[in-house]
Amino acid sequence: MKRLVDYSLYLCTDRELMTSKTLEECVERAILGGVTCVQLREKQASSLEFYEEAKRVLQITKTYGVPLIINDRVDIALAIDADGVHIGQSDLPTNEVRRLLGKEKIVGVSARNVKEALDAYKAGADYLGVGAMFSTSTKTDAEVVSKEELKKIQQKVNLPIVLIGGMNARTIPEFLSFKVQGFAVVSAIVSEKNVTHAAQELKKIISSFGCR
């Protein structure tokens, strides 16, 4: 039976932005602050480097019972037996990722509009990563999703929604009325000097309006 996932405070790693000495340290401190799900992103790493890093991070997430999602790389997720994969619109098709991973693993899909969201739903996605809600330095080419489009996605697709793109203590409260299931955070956690405290503060904001 597939586990029930808490997407409320969803950490996306970024080695270039982090203040911690190691990625493992960053992830552990973030989890101690309240992060409920971790996505490992390694855009610049070789396959071997990604694999080795993923194995180390998985040991940490397993210790705390937090799911580890691998960004893009189905092969890495399979090799280390990660909890799932998050894919974008230019990655392998969602139905193929589901076939490769099986029914019990988590498959997240990035969506910017209703069509992409519906396609992901029909192909077996477990949740949607909707965004970017704001332009960010980590994804300079990302298309910004309007609040109106977000509402349409929520009306048409019955899947958990995790918002991404510019999510921080200032912007998250703007989505209080949308009742989404989570917020994917990058720099607002990893680039802070005190990663645990940064995660705790975001967790307080998210918990205050019952995001789960």
N, C-alpha and C positions, 0 to 999 in steps of 0.2 A: 504494500500500500504506500502511495506517495506521501511524503511528509507534508505537513501544513507549514508553509513558509511565512515568516514575518518579514515583509519587505520594508517596514516603516523607515528604518535608517540604513540605507543601502550605500555602502562604501565602494567607490571605484578607485583603484589605486593608480598612482602616477609617480613613477620613480623620479622624474625630473623636478617635480614640485615639492616632494616631501622633505621635511626637516629632520626626520629620524635617520639614524645611521644606516639602518637596514630596513628592507621592506617588511621582514618578519616583525621587527620591533614596532613599526608603524601600524601594522595590522593588529597586533596584540593590544597595543595601547588604545586603538580605536574601539576594539571589541570591549575592552574594560570600561570604556566611556558610554557604551550602549549601542554600538553598531550591531545590526541584526542580520546582515547579509553582506558578503564580500565578493566583489568582482575583480578578478586579477587581470589587469591589462598590461601587456608587455609588447608595445608596438615596435620597439627597436631591438629587442633581444633575438638571438638566434633560437632555433628550435630547441637545441640542447640547453641553452641558458634558461629559456622559458620553462622547460620540463623540470629542470633542477629547482628553480625558484618555486614553481607550483607545488612540488613535493614538500618543500619546507613550509610553505604557507598553509598547505592542507593539514599538516600536523598541528598547527596552531588553531585553525578553525575547528578541527575535530575536537580538540581539547575543550573548547568552549561551546560546542554544539551549534556552531554557526555555519550555514551552508556556504560553500565556495563555488562561485560561478566563474568559468573561464571565458574570457572575451574572445570571440571569433573562432578559436582553435579547437575544433572538435577532436582532433588527434591528441592534443595535450590532455583534454578532459578525459578521454578514454584511457590514455596511458597511465594517468594517476588515479583514476576512478573518482574524479571530482563530482560534486553534486549536480552540476549542470553546465550549460553553455549559454552565453548571450550572443546573438548574431544581429548583424545589420542587414540592410537591404541589398548590399552587394556581396554578401557571403553566401554560403551554401543555402539552397532552398530549405525552408522550415520543415517541410515534410521529410526531406532527406536526413536532416539533423535528427528529427524524431526517430526515424527508422534506425539510424546508427546508434543512438543513445539508448533507445528502448523507452518503455512507458514510464518507468520509475524516476527517470532523471528530469531535472528542471530545464526547460527551454524558454528563454526570454528572447523577445524580438523587438528591435527598434521600429517605431512607427511614427510617421509625421502627419498622417491623415487617415480618414475613415477607411479608404480602400486598403491601405497597407495594414491597418489594424484588423480588418475583416479577413484579409488573406491569411494573416498570421493565426488568427483564431481558428479558421477552417483547417489550417495545416497542422494544428496541434500545439500551438504555443501555450505556455502556462501563465505568462504575464507579458505585458507590454512595457517597453521603455519609451515613453512619449517625450519628445523634445527635438531640438533644444528649445526650452521655454524662454531662454535669454541667450544672447550671444556670449561666448566665453573664450578665454585664451587657449583652452585645451582643445576646442573644436572650432577653429576659425572659419571653416567652410560649412558649418552646420546651418541648416535651414530652420528659422525660428517658427515655432508652432504657436498660433494664436490661442487665446483662451476660448474663443468661439469654436475652434476646431477641436480642442480638448473636450468641450461639452458634447459635441457631435459624436466623438469617439466613445465617450461614456454612455451615450444613449444607444449606440448601435452594437457595442461589443461588451459582452459580459466576461471580462477578464480583469484580474488585478492590474492596476496602472501605477507605474513608478515614474515620476517626473524627473527629468534630467536636464541639465544645462543652466548654469548660473544659480543653482540651489544653495542658499545660505541663510543665515539667521534673519536677514532683511527680507529676502524674497519668499521664503517658505510660507509665512503667514498670509501672503496674497492668495494662496490656494486653499484657505480654510474652508470655504464653502463648496469646494469641488469633491470632497470626500474621497480623495485618491488613497491608494493603499501604501504608498511609499515615496521617498525622495532619495534620488541618487546624488551623492555628494562627493566632490573631488577635493578641490583646493580648500574649501571651508573646513576641512579636517586635516588633510595630509600636509598642507603648507603652514599650519599653525604650530607655534613653538610648543604648546602643550596640547598634544593630540587628544589625550583622554578628556581634558576639560572641554575642548572644542566639541567633541562628540557628545559629552554630557549636556552641554547647553542646547545643542540642536535636538537632542532627545527630549528635553523638557518642552521645547516648543512644539514638537510633533505630538508628543503624548498629551499636551494640553487640549488638543482637539480630536483625540481618540483615533489617530491614524493607526490602522492595523490591517 
